[in-house]
């Protein structure tokens, strides 16, 4: 009977957590307190600890925007931050947009205007647009295109995404 040799770099036995830190965050209006490792990315905290899986991991390099959330009133890519940096923060994710079972106007507009295809980029795109419309409730097409420039969609030509954002802006006014 052969035994598979393990690398001497792998520790035997239970994994020991490295540098735990306590954080307090408010996500979608709900308060959370957790002890987390200092190296945990915010996107993984949201997805794996809080189990809010609408925030997607697309690239881990901040290029795609699939992980976009609203952090203390600003759109940020959650793969660029450690969760410990969120201590005391107010965070909004795609799960927090719908209220009382009703889609947010952006979600509704993306649905009605075919602003999504595979849907992978959609939560990040909607959160970026949500922030954009809070900053500028009446953006021009050019301003919308600039506003979503950091979010990639590999399925569409962006025309219906822009159309969706314009439709939502009109409904939200």
N, C-alpha and C positions, 0 to 999 in steps of 0.2 A: 504494500500500500504506500503510495507516494504522498508526500505532504507538500503543499504549495508553500514556497518560501515567501515571506513577506519582506518588504523593504525595511531596512533598519530605520528609515525615516518615519515609518508609521508607528504610532504608539499603540501598545497593547492595552486592552482594558477600556473603561469608559472614557469618553472625551471630556476633558476638563475645560470648562468655559473660561475664556480669556477676558479679563477686565470687564466685569458687568457694571452697567450704569443704570440708574433709575431715571426714567423719563416720564413726563406728564404731557399729554397732547390732547387736543380736542379735534376729533375727526368727524366731519359731517354733523357737528353739534353735540357729539357724544364724547365724554371725557374718558381717557384711558391712562392707566399707570402701569408701566411694565419695566422689568429689569432685562436689559439687552446687552449684547456684546458691543463693544465700542466700534468694531469693524462692520457692523450690519448696515447695509445701505437702506435708505428710507424706502425705496421701492419694495425691498424684500420685507421690511417691517410691515408695510401696508398690506402686502399680499399674503405673507406667510404667518405673521403674528396676528394681525387683525382680521385676516381672511377676507379682505376686500379685493377681489381678484379682477375687478374692472381695470385697474391700473396695470398696464402690460409692460413686460420686459421685452424690448425689441432688439436692442443693440448693445447695451451696457457701455456705450461710449458717448452718450448724449446727442447722437446724430439724428435719431429718428423721431423723438418726441412722443412715442407710444406711452411713456411713463409720466406724461405731464399731469400735474395736479395744481391746485391753487394753494399756495403756502403763504400765510399771513398777508393775503390780498394780492399776491403776485404769482403769475404762472411760472412754475419751475419744473425742471426735469428731475424727477425724484431719484433717478439713478446717479445723479451727480452729488448727492448729499448723504452723509451718514445720518442714521436715525437719531443719534445722540444730539445732533445739531437741531433737531426738531423739538427739543425740550421746551415746553411752554408755548408751542406754536398752535395756531389754528389752521387746520388743513381741510380742504374740500376735495373730494374725489367724485368720479362719475356716479357712484352709488348715492351720493347726497343730493343730486340735482332733482330727481323726481320727488314730488310732494303729494302725499295722500293718494298714491296710486296713479297720479297724473304725470305724464312725461313733461319735462321742462321744455319750453318753446324751442330750444336748440335741438333737443333729442327728437322732438316731433318734426321739426323742419328737416333734419337729416333723413328721417324716415320718409316723409312726404316728397322730398325733392331728390331722392336717390343719391344722397351725399355719402353713402357708404356702399361698399361692395363686399369684400370679405369680412370687414368689421374690425380687423385687428388694430388699425390706427385710430379708429373712431373715438374711443374714450379720450385719448390724448388730444385729438383734434378738437373735440367738443370742449374739453377743459381749457384749451388754448383760446378757442373762440369765446367761451364764457368770460374769461378774463378780458379779452379784447373788447367785448361789448360792455363790460362794466367800465372800462377806461374810455371807450368811445361808442356811445349808443347808436350813432349814425355814421358808420364808416363807409367810405367809398370802396369800390371794388379794388382799387390799388391798395388802400389801407388794409383791407381784409387779406389780400395776397401777401403783403409784407407781414401782417400780424401772424399768419400761419406758416411763414417761411421756414421756421425751425421744426416743422412737423412734416414727416414724409408719408405719402401714400403711394404704395407701389401698384395699386389697382386702377386708379382713376386718373383723369387728366386735370383734376382739381376744379373743373367747371361746376360740377354739381355740389361740391363742397362749398365753394364761394356762393353759389345760388342759395344753398341751405342757410348759410350764415346771414345773408342779406334778408331772407324770409324771416328768420328768427328775430333779427334786429327790428324789422317792421312790426312784428307781433308784440315784441317786448316794450315798444314805445308807448 
